[in-house]
Amino acid sequence: MMNELQETIKSICDDFADISAILAARSRELDRRVAFDEEISEQINSILKSSKDEKRR
């Protein structure tokens, strides 16, 4: 009985470790996407500003 309980607990811990690893990887992916979106947004704003500045000349 004790062995079964230990195996069940170990299995649950292993599952949580797997879930944690997946969530950590997903979090890093989302961080990269946010950084990419911010960089693209800055570039677009810079292009738009340059375009407006050229039209004023």
ChimeraX attribute file (.defattr): number of C-alpha atoms within 10 A of each C-alpha:
attribute: neighborCount
match mode: 1-to-1
recipient: residues
	/A:1	5
	/A:2	7
	/A:3	8
	/A:4	9
	/A:5	10
	/A:6	11
	/A:7	11
	/A:8	12
	/A:9	12
	/A:10	12
	/A:11	12
	/A:12	12
	/A:13	12
	/A:14	12
	/A:15	12
	/A:16	12
	/A:17	12
	/A:18	12
	/A:19	12
	/A:20	12
	/A:21	12
	/A:22	11
	/A:23	12
	/A:24	12
	/A:25	12
	/A:26	12
	/A:27	12
	/A:28	11
	/A:29	12
	/A:30	12
	/A:31	12
	/A:32	12
	/A:33	12
	/A:34	12
	/A:35	12
	/A:36	12
	/A:37	12
	/A:38	12
	/A:39	12
	/A:40	12
	/A:41	12
	/A:42	12
	/A:43	12
	/A:44	12
	/A:45	12
	/A:46	12
	/A:47	12
	/A:48	12
	/A:49	12
	/A:50	12
	/A:51	11
	/A:52	11
	/A:53	10
	/A:54	9
	/A:55	8
	/A:56	7
	/A:57	5
